[in-house]
Amino acid sequence: MFVLHIALQGCLKGVDVEYGLTADTGGHIRYLLDLTRAIAGRDAMSRAVIATRCFDGFGKTYETPRETVMPGVEIVRIASADPHYLPKEAMHREVESFAENLMAFIEAEGRPDLIHAHYADAARVAAIVKERLGIPFFFTAHSLGRVKEEALRASGRECHGMAERIEAEETALREASLLIASSRDEAEVQYASYLGYDAGRIRILPPGSDLEAYANAEPSPSVDAELARFLLVPDKPVVLAIARPVPRKNLAALVKAFGENPALRKRANLVIVAGNRADIADLDGDMAETMRELLLLIDRYDLYGTVAYPKHHDPQDVPAYYAYARERGGIFVNPALNEPFGLTLLEASAAGLPIVATDSGGPNDIVETCGNGLLVDPHDHSAITEAILRILSDAHLRKRLSKSGARVAAAYDWRRHAERYDELVRDVLSPARSVATPRRLLISDIDNTLVGCLEGIRIFGDWRRKQDDLAFGVATGRSFHSAMAILEQENAPRPQVMITSVGSEVYHLDRSGVTYTADDRWRAIVARAWERDRAQDALEGLSCIRPQAPLEQRAFKLSYFSDGRPDTVRLVRERLERAGVRASVIHSHGRYLDILPLRASKGTAVDHVRRHYGLAESAVYVAGDSGNDIEMLRTIPQAIIVANHSDGLPNLPDLKHSYVSRRTHAEGIIEGVRHFQALARNACKPAS
């Protein structure tokens, strides 16, 4: 398979990448190199070409037409109208000329199976190539223009070059076969602000990471000596940040937080590793401005002797910086206004450092998955210092967060990333056929029902492939992207229908066999008489519940944590009734509480899907394990409760018709379907 990657921004080369050399020489380059290496290492027959710009001014490497990274991976530098290095804000002027020269390269070298565009202007190039040559493309934004625009405006900074970038991203939303996002925040919040937003065409595929160098990080005498130049008491705990000095990384907020809190200044040193520079005056505009701001703040708060800001570091020095902070009982901080993923968080965690990270972007997923740190509002300086001091002051918390970091290597693995990426590429190029006119329908909950046992998933997949007339779907409290991510991580079969957010949203698999389309008819049904804001206001201040994170809230779902009191549901319903709000209240696992439109539930959504396929109730099976499955299990006669159930489901009067499997998880689903099939066969036998 031949995949052509397009990446126009920054100084891209195969080895010894000079990260921070320019404002656009950042993590997307490392992602590209690691991805293509992982694919090549997995499949010796694959070919990856990274097409970037050829430009002068930064050395001969960036003027060299071709560079071999490893067998199967090559960088090709293609000329555009302007021969000089350009920042991303000016890149839109090069799109047409670069596209023409890229198509000439394709004509000479052979047609790729797929193009993968990285950043907005690469998407415009890919769209031109698609229109002319018919080659499909994937798009990875890495960071989005609307998000950056909002963050800069919130911080009082000017926005330049955003209109062209945002329009290019809208082009990607219209034209790409699939959009690859690195986090739920990107997929569900950031992209949602675009006109062309289509949730069913976005997949969350977080980058992998080679963390061995960081897990084995050791102090370096050269790093120790460099920091000793700055710090009067070098043995104090270290608050460490590593990022390019650009406004989005919000390093100034960290300096302000440190400078404004005497307790933190007394307790710790601050170390900021912000790219490489010879002279600030020679840096790109944003980088120069950011460095000047940092130095002015250091001077304003008189932080000399407690803050280090080295001018140079080599890539091999980075693990040593993490080790330096770890040996002194320090922590790592990423205060970015928005962080699309957060690779440095993985590195720091692998090295044994607890983290404090922005609650905007990928860190939400990392902290949820690994439990390795605390999330903060990057605009709130006091929240940043409170989180840092909380970890520094609590030895047990620090130890727990440090140990949790060991999970990152398993959670963010390049081998698994390469497998899932390859599957998506092959599925787009050769889509599997779905059941067009099913005679039966199976809808299953995901967590602790379909997934939870790897062997059970494997057995279920084999069984599912033999059910030619069966449409398979899921019904879950998770959002669409969260559900899709867990299904792909667990190697579960791809559902033909997805009922998500506790039945408030429905998606159908497209003919492509890869992307999904939201069910607008169902959306119109659940929207009737739904007063979300009034429901939220009615529950404000109720002590037995607290809101879940903004990422868990949906247009037709308000989500809370409950304190487990037996009268919680009653108190919530009384509040809603007093306010005149008609809504459903779903409580599950003794902890999660969801407020939904009156017409929305897993049960009503399953019945909607049943009617969509024109099936009788007797042709539908549902399976679940917990309280938020009750409506679904109660509605359908062929209800299956897996053996590992909770919330006392088998004892509920409304569920007496259910079959309680002897097996757990996915094998329990198969057992239940076979049970009801046997009942149906026996009912059809003539009486003797």
Disulfide bonds with the S-S distance in Angstrom:
none
